[in-house]
Amino acid sequence: MNLFQELELQLNNREMVCFVGAGGKTTAMFNLARELKELGKTVLITTTTAIYYPGKDDCDIVAVRQLRELENLKAEKGTITVLGSAHIGENKLKGYDGEVMNQLYEDGLFEFILVEGDGSKRKPIKAPAVHEPVIPSLSTCTVGVVGLDAIGLTATEDNVHRTVEFCSLVGLLEGAVINEQAIVELIRNPMGLFKNTPTKSRRYVLLNKVHDEKQCKSAEIIAREIIEKSTIHGVIAVSAKEKSLYRQWRR
């Protein structure tokens, strides 16, 4: 799978890609970073919220910098830098606000900046809170992630991050079974998956955790609905963990 191709990234231009949603956001983001690294690009991973501290094989450099120290950042071809403003506990890094991301992008030090724009408590699906997602206004591409393993689960706190908001957005009662139509509504609703996405940012839906025939069928149902009746540029059905592409649909 070459995620950079499915997202139609312009390799000769700089891009800032923001990942939002739930169900494999971080895995997909690091997969994309590795693809770009192999192409010899300078890659920065950061967040407007908080991000788990990367494993030793996930990046080349971990940089913890306060705002006044950002001018000391360096980028080398074919490397991944993970950037945070401070440590949170033992396993997280705090990020920066959207304006800092915009400034980093305009500075042009890194060819590709990958931003995690919200949290999901490691649930397969979520709805945004009032204060999120925080998507930098200069983001050229926004990737909304949904875990298809949410289908068939009940809309409870065990399975959904921000259950009350989710049910309100998609028209489900709490405790009801999540189906394909609920995911379609989450994607379509202006206050849903792509809330706060800049007008000029390309929008892609990443349907993750496609592992069996049933999930493949669910992906097709959702993709057909979204492509026909929205401004989404593309829908990509994948297993980010296995780095495999099932299918993609483009508008």
N, C-alpha and C positions, 0 to 999 in steps of 0.2 A: 504494500500500500504506500503510495506517495501522497500524503495529505496535502502537501504544498501544491500539487497539481489540481487536486479536487477543489481546493479553495481558490484556485486561479491566481495564486500569488505572482506578482511581477518580480522576477528574480533580478532584473536590472534596475529596479527602483527600491527605495526604502518603503517598508510597510510596518504598521502597528496593528497587531491582531489582538482583539480582546475576547477572552473566553468567559461565557456566563452560563448559568444553569446548574445542572447536577448530573451525576451518573457517569463520571469518567472525565471530567473537565481537566484535571491536573495531568492525568495520564496522556490524554490527547495532546495537551500543550507541550509536554516534554517529548512526545513522539515527533511532533512538528519541529521542535528545536533540534533534535538529533538529525532529522532529514536535512535541515538547513546547514547544520554544522558540516555534514558530509559533503555539501556543495561548496564548502569553503567560506561560508558567510559568517559575519559577526552577529551573534545572537544574544539578546538580553531577555531574561525572564524576570518579571517582577509582578507586583500586585497593587491594587488600590484598596485592599482590605488586609488580609493576612494569608500566608502561604506556609505549608509544611516545609520544614528544613529538608533540602534535597539529599538524596543518598549520594554516596561517593562516586557512583557511576553515572549520575544524572547530569553533571555539569563539570566544567573545568575550574571555575572560580566562584566562590561565594563571597560577595562584597556586602558588608554592613556599613552603610554610610548615612550620616545625618545630612541634612540639606546642604549645609555649607561645605561638605566634603565631596559632593557629587562631581565637582570639577576635576577631581583627581582620578576619576574612573578611566580605565584604559580598555581598549578592545583589540583583540588579535583575530586574524582570519582563522576560520575553522574552530572557533571556541564558543562555549556557552557560559555566560555569566548570570548567576542568580543574584538579584539585588534586593536588599531590604533596608529599612531605616533603623531597625532595632530588633533585638531578640525578644520573643514572647515566650516565657517559660523555657522549657528545654527543647521543644521541637517545632517552634514556629518563628517566622519572620514577619514583622510588621511592614506594611508597604507605605505608599505615598498617595497624595491626592491626585486627581486627574490632571491638574495643571502642571504638576511636576512631570508627569508622563509626557504631556504635550511638549514641555521644554526639552526633555531628553530626546524626543523624536525630532524636534526642530534642530537640535544641536548636530544631529547626523553622525554621531560617533558609532552607533550600531545600525547595521543594515536592516535588521528585523528586531522589533520589540514585541514580545508576547506578554500579555497582561491578563492576570486572573482578576475578574471584575466583581466577584461575589463569593460567598461561602455557601456550603450545602450540607455540612455535618455528615458528609459521606453517605447521604441518602440518594436513591436513584432518581428522584424528581423533586422539584421545589417550586415555590412561587416567591417572587421578590418581596422584601419588606419595603416600607416607605422610603428608607434611606438608600436602597440599592436597586439595581447594580450601579456601581460607579464606573462608567465607561468613558475613557478620555475622549474629548470632543474631536481630536484629530485621528481617531482610530480609522484606519482604511478598511478594516474587515472585522465583523463581529460574528463569532461562532456561538450559537446557542446549543447547548448539549442537553440531551435527555437520555436517561437509561431506559431502554425498552423492557428491562426486567421489572419495571414498575407496573406494566400491564398485567392485570389479574390480581394485583395486591390491593388491599383496602386502603382507603384514604385516611390513615391514622398517623400519629406522631412517630410510630415505629418505621413507617415507610416513606413519609413525605416531610420535607423540611418546610415549615410554615403551613401547616395543614389548613388552618382557618382561611388564610389568604388564598391558598390553592383551590379549595372547594368553592369559594366565592367567585374566583376567576373562571372556573371551568363549568360551574353549574352542577356540582355534585354535592350530595349530603355527606357529612363526615361519616366515615365507616363504609361508604359505598365502594364498589369495585372500580378501579381505574381501568378505563378502556381506551381504544384508539381515539375516539372522538374527544375525550378529555384532553389528550395530548395535542390534538389539532386546535382545540380552543385555547390551550395554554400558549401555543405558538402564535395564533392569530390575535389574541387580545392585546391591545396597545399597552396594557399594564402587566403583561405576562412575560414570556421568555425574552423578548427583545425590547422591554421597557428601557427608556433612556438611550437607545441606540442613536447615534448621530445620523442625520438625514443622508449624508453622503457615504456612509459606511456600508459596504457590501454585507449582506446578511446570508449566513448559511446555517442550516439546521444539521447538527450531527446527532443522528440516532445511533446510540452506542449499545453495546452488549447484544449484538445480533449473533446468536449462537445456534439457532435451530430453525427449522422450516416455519414454525408458528411465528417466530419473531420476524422472519423474512417477510411473511405475509402481512404482518402488522406494519412493518416499515413501508411496504408498498401502498397500503391503505392510507397511511398518514401522508406520504409523499404526494400521492395523486391529489389529495384534498388541498395541500399547501401550495403546490406548484400552480394549480389552476386558479386559485383565488387569493393570492397574496403577492407581496412585493419581494418575497424571498428569492435570492439568486440561485440557490441550489439546496438540495437535501442529500445528505451523504449517510448511508447506512454502513456501520463498521463494527468491528470488535477491536477497540483501541488496545486492549490488553494483549490480544493475539496479533495485533498490527495487520489485520486483514480487512479488506474492503469487500462488502457484499455487492453494493450497487450505488450509483449516484443518479440523481435527476436534476436537470438544470432548466431554468425558465427560458 
